[in-house]
Amino acid sequence: MIKISRRQFLITGAGTLLGPGLLDMLCPFTPALAQKAPKDIRGRIFTSAAPEELWKWSHEGFLYEKLERDRVVCGICPNSCMLSPGDRSICRSKVNIDGKLYSLTYGNPCSVNVDPIEKKPLFHFLPKTTAFSIAAAGCNFRCLNCQNWEISQVRPQDVRTSELFPPDVVRAAKSSGSASIAYTYSEPIAFFEYMIDTARLARQQGINNLWISNGYINTKPLLELSGVLDAANVNLKAFSDGIYRKLNGGRLEPVLNTFRTMHEAGLHFEITNLVVPGYTDDQEMAEKMCSWIVENLGPDHPLHFLRFFPRYKLDRLPPTPVETLVKFRQIAMKAGIRYVYVGNVPNNEGNNTYCHNCSKLLVERRGYHIPVLNIEDGRCRFCNTKIPGRWA
Ligand code: SF4
């Protein structure tokens, strides 16, 4: 593992190497104060990301190009951050130090939980199992409605973190009895180096890898990642480039490219669309989106329409009316998508799975509880039709 040395990062050289501007960004304290921090902080599982700890969680960027005058360009996502020495990336988790790109989120997750897989949501992949779920700080988007802005719109040192390097994550996932590790909550593209190394180890040890993402990634790192992924849920935030720019700070086409690439790679993935009033609740846009999905990805990738609740900078909007979600589900099914769900609406018919051939109830969901499961060997128990996904 390539790390920034402690010496280089903070104590002697940091001020000289990075200049006072970056040092302030990286470190809310002065180097002199950092040196005085208690040594026993290292032994703590949870730490408030003291600046003198950050060096431990640095790792050279997975994919970047070096330019003249020590500048670098990150190749992970379409933001293509070009950073001069001392600059920090859009996703806030990368810095240029002395002409090299470093991730500062390698082994320091800010969220660690064991979740039902249905929460991701993944409805067609190992139902009733759990996913050991991790996130590190940062995101390459700026969604106005972000549900996790406290961890996605901050720098790694702004949040409380635990110390879990890839082997620790795999070990913890196994001892939690989880079938999978999910890279989730914030935006895993912003901790790509940590994610892919963990996923490679997990794959070797028979643990599945789940990617829960905005899909705003370049093809090359996506193909690398796809090689060790088992399933994904990728958010298609809108079917309009203008809305992507306004609501999320991204663009539509790279996300569509992600869907095409994952489909061609034969990866199991599900699609999530959050229906935000005034932004993505347009019926015509939903029709176009569903036609595109059927035409480019076929009818078998499950689609989840999620109900919006007021959040973050869109806290004055009303929640999505349930009728809108029900209508969108009908639109998608009419377009030919076989498995369409309504999320964030308890006890709705759209929570369940019905066989696309005989229409019988296959999976009943009550929250994350599954009282009915009528799928055997991946087939409908009533008509023997193969149901897309992995069921055991
Ligand atoms: S992953 Fe981060 S550093 Fe790399 S291009 Fe995207 S926003 Fe920039």
Residues whose N, C-alpha, C, O or C-beta is under 5 A from the ligand:
A	BS01	SF4	C74 I76 C77 N79 S80 C81 S89 I90 C91 K94 N140 I189
